[in-house]
Amino acid sequence: MRQINGRRVLSTAEASEYFGGTPSVGTLRYWRHIGEGPKSFRLGRKLVMYFEDDLETWLMDQYEESVTA
């Protein structure tokens, strides 16, 4: 498990797995391209990472925006 300042860090593939494979790696890449989806950051030129707590926050935001009744 990778951590930065005590926060768990996941790769794009791991972030997709965190959500159960949906969204896919390709969808996460597309969302980054259009400025949507969970927060991410680059390490170097190619490695994109996500903080696990940012994934949780984004997931709860999706819930709050879509819940009915």
C-alpha positions in Angstrom: 0.0 0.0 0.0 1.4 3.4 -1.0 0.8 6.3 1.2 1.7 10.0 1.2 1.4 11.8 4.5 -0.7 9.0 5.8 -3.1 9.1 2.9 -3.5 6.0 0.8 -2.6 6.6 -2.9 -4.0 4.5 -5.8 -3.1 4.3 -9.4 -5.8 4.7 -12.2 -6.2 0.9 -12.4 -6.5 0.7 -8.6 -9.0 3.5 -8.6 -11.1 1.7 -11.1 -10.9 -1.5 -8.9 -11.9 0.6 -5.9 -15.2 1.3 -7.7 -15.6 -2.3 -8.7 -14.4 -1.8 -12.3 -17.0 0.8 -13.1 -15.9 3.4 -14.1 -13.2 1.7 -16.2 -9.6 2.9 -16.5 -10.6 4.4 -19.9 -13.5 6.3 -18.4 -11.3 7.7 -15.6 -8.8 8.8 -18.3 -11.6 10.4 -20.3 -13.0 12.2 -17.3 -9.5 13.6 -16.4 -9.3 14.8 -20.0 -12.6 16.7 -19.8 -12.1 17.9 -16.2 -14.7 15.6 -14.6 -14.5 12.7 -12.1 -12.6 12.4 -8.9 -9.5 14.5 -8.1 -6.3 13.1 -9.4 -2.7 14.2 -9.7 0.4 13.4 -11.7 3.7 11.9 -10.5 6.1 12.6 -13.3 5.0 12.7 -16.9 2.7 9.6 -17.1 1.8 8.3 -13.6 -1.6 9.5 -12.5 -2.6 8.9 -8.9 -5.7 9.3 -6.7 -6.0 9.7 -3.0 -8.4 7.2 -1.6 -10.3 9.7 0.5 -10.8 11.9 -2.7 -12.4 8.8 -4.3 -14.7 8.4 -1.3 -15.6 12.1 -1.4 -16.4 12.0 -5.1 -18.5 8.9 -4.6 -20.5 10.5 -1.8 -21.0 13.7 -4.0 -22.4 11.5 -6.7 -24.8 9.9 -4.2 -25.9 13.3 -2.9 -26.5 14.7 -6.4 -28.5 11.7 -7.6 -30.5 10.5 -4.6 -34.3 10.9 -4.9 -36.9 11.1 -2.2 
